[in-house]
Amino acid sequence: VAVKQISQQLDREVSIQSVKINPFALSCAVDGLLIKDPDGQPFISWGEVYVNFQLSSFFGKAWVFKEISTTKPFVRAQMNQDGTFNFSDLITKFSTNTAPAKAGPAKPFLLHVERLHIGGATAAVADFTRHVPFKHVLGPLEMTLQNFRTDPDNKNPYAFSGTTDTGERYAWNGHFTLLPLRSEGEVTISKVDLNTYAPLYEDFVKFEIRDGSIALHANYRFAWSASNHVVVVTNTSLALRDFKLGAA
């Protein structure tokens, strides 16, 4: 039933290896989801998604989960030569089918998750509007959140790290709140090969970067609400190594 309904909604081929439900533990595991784009390439997939629901959700205001985890999630984002995305049809379909918003302030959605884990996540991005097509794979990415809550002013600690197919490394850790939206932490990016991103800028410049890599570290503080917009970056360092610039 799930395969049929998802296929109809997304207009894409969908397959699921198995669904395991434990009614005593209130848990569910969905293994081997694969959604293909119309060209036959994978669009979204994962190895397993596991959800462990808590009985206390029926007696309180918040939805409570002991664990939500996923292994090897994958997503593909591609810009075609005509400027459309591989998911442009979905944006058009669901934006036109969206019900009008109800008047009045919406009640905050309260969610409690003791452990939220994403393991081995990857994303394939491509841009075919460039003279030389740009292709890049982000990941695998690891992320874990403990005691994640959407309650107003609740600080959620987070940490994730990952690599790319060209050996870049990135890490991001700190804490955030959703109501209001605030975040504070540090970001580290290293071994970014500038030649990798040449297809994104070579059509607009009269020079070429023949070699070089950059590394970045910064602390940040971010706050965004209807009356307050704050972005602060401190303790920033930038390193440029083995840089070579030449005429195009």
PyMOL commands that set and color helices and strands:
alter all, ss='L'
color gray80, all
select helices_A, chain A and resi 2-10+55-59+88-96+194-201
alter helices_A, ss='H'
color red, helices_A
select strands_A, chain A and resi 14-15+18-22+27-36+42-53+63-71+74-79+111-127+134-149+156-164+169-177+181-193+207-224+229-247
alter strands_A, ss='S'
color yellow, strands_A
deselect
rebuild
show_as cartoon
